[in-house]
Amino acid sequence: MRVRMGVICGGVPVPGAALLGDVAAGGNVKSADVGQAKAKSGRTTDATNCRTDVTVNGVINSSDVGVIKSQSGTMLPPSSP
């Protein structure tokens, strides 16, 4: 939203993207994401590992690993210029 002299003039696009299973935030899901989930399996979710809890149940476990494996090979589309 743009504001000029206190008057709203229009919208501002805010681009964003999320990819289920991309725990390393690389724009694609690969074996490194699976490995990271396996390494953190058994831990409760906190601010340092919340991306790995893809099932959003408060704990990183085999369910998270399975979901990440099922997404392996997926990627975000290229961003527009």
Number of C-alpha atoms within 10 A of each C-alpha: 9 11 10 9 7 7 8 10 11 10 9 8 7 5 6 6 8 11 15 19 30 24 23 16 12 13 17 20 24 20 12 14 23 24 14 15 29 17 13 17 18 12 14 14 17 12 6 7 16 15 19 28 26 22 18 12 12 13 21 25 21 13 16 22 24 17 16 26 18 14 18 19 11 15 17 14 9 7 8 4 3
